[in-house]
Amino acid sequence: MTRMKQILCVGTAAFALAACGNRTELKPQAGKSLPVVPLGAEAPKKPSELLEPSTQARPERSVELLRRSEEREDDEFDLPPE
């Protein structure tokens, strides 16, 4: 049984290494083309540029929690632990 586990582990490791070995430039699938050129752009975007999310898709985080200072009201449920 131990021999079978060793063979299985070596096979799994070989498969994992083979799966990540080929890194090439991104290309559209056969029969499909890249998206149309946006209005006003001189050239179509490269695949690496298409993978970057736009600012609308990932807006910057606003760290401003309050717009103005306000006194906090007493919270009747804010009790110390018993």
C-alpha positions as CSV (number, residue, x, y, z in Angstrom):
1,M,0.0,0.0,0.0
2,T,2.9,2.4,0.7
3,R,4.3,1.8,-2.8
4,M,0.9,2.8,-4.3
5,K,0.9,6.1,-2.3
6,Q,4.4,6.9,-3.5
7,I,3.4,6.4,-7.1
8,L,0.3,8.5,-6.6
9,C,2.2,11.3,-5.0
10,V,4.9,11.3,-7.7
11,G,2.3,11.2,-10.4
12,T,0.3,14.1,-8.9
13,A,3.5,16.2,-8.5
14,A,4.5,15.5,-12.1
15,F,1.0,16.5,-13.3
16,A,1.1,19.7,-11.3
17,L,4.5,20.7,-12.7
18,A,3.5,19.9,-16.2
19,A,0.4,22.1,-15.9
20,C,2.2,25.3,-15.1
21,G,5.2,24.9,-17.4
22,N,3.9,26.6,-20.5
23,R,3.5,30.3,-20.3
24,T,2.8,32.1,-23.5
25,E,1.3,35.5,-24.6
26,L,-2.4,35.6,-24.4
27,K,-4.3,35.3,-27.7
28,P,-8.0,35.2,-28.6
29,Q,-9.6,31.8,-29.1
30,A,-9.7,30.4,-32.6
31,G,-12.6,32.0,-34.6
32,K,-13.0,34.9,-32.1
33,S,-11.5,38.3,-32.1
34,L,-10.6,40.9,-29.6
35,P,-13.2,43.5,-28.5
36,V,-13.8,46.4,-30.9
37,V,-11.6,49.5,-30.6
38,P,-13.2,52.1,-28.2
39,L,-14.3,55.3,-29.8
40,G,-11.3,57.8,-29.8
41,A,-8.7,55.1,-29.3
42,E,-6.0,54.8,-32.0
43,A,-5.3,51.1,-31.6
44,P,-7.0,48.1,-29.9
45,K,-6.0,47.2,-26.4
46,K,-3.5,44.5,-25.8
47,P,-4.7,41.4,-23.8
48,S,-2.7,42.4,-20.8
49,E,-4.5,45.8,-20.8
50,L,-7.9,44.1,-21.0
51,L,-7.1,42.1,-17.9
52,E,-6.5,45.3,-15.8
53,P,-9.8,46.3,-14.1
54,S,-11.0,49.8,-14.8
55,T,-11.4,52.4,-12.0
56,Q,-15.1,52.0,-12.3
57,A,-14.8,48.3,-11.6
58,R,-12.4,48.8,-8.7
59,P,-13.0,52.2,-7.2
60,E,-10.6,53.6,-4.6
61,R,-11.6,53.1,-1.0
62,S,-12.9,56.1,0.8
63,V,-11.5,56.3,4.4
64,E,-13.7,59.2,5.4
65,L,-16.2,57.7,7.8
66,L,-18.0,60.9,8.9
67,R,-18.6,64.1,7.0
68,R,-18.8,66.2,10.1
69,S,-18.3,65.7,13.8
70,E,-21.3,64.6,15.7
71,E,-21.8,63.7,19.4
72,R,-22.7,60.0,19.8
73,E,-26.0,59.3,21.4
74,D,-26.1,57.0,24.5
75,D,-26.6,53.4,23.5
76,E,-28.8,51.6,26.1
77,F,-27.6,48.2,24.8
78,D,-23.9,49.0,25.1
79,L,-23.4,47.2,28.5
80,P,-20.2,46.0,30.1
81,P,-19.5,42.3,30.1
82,E,-20.8,40.4,33.0
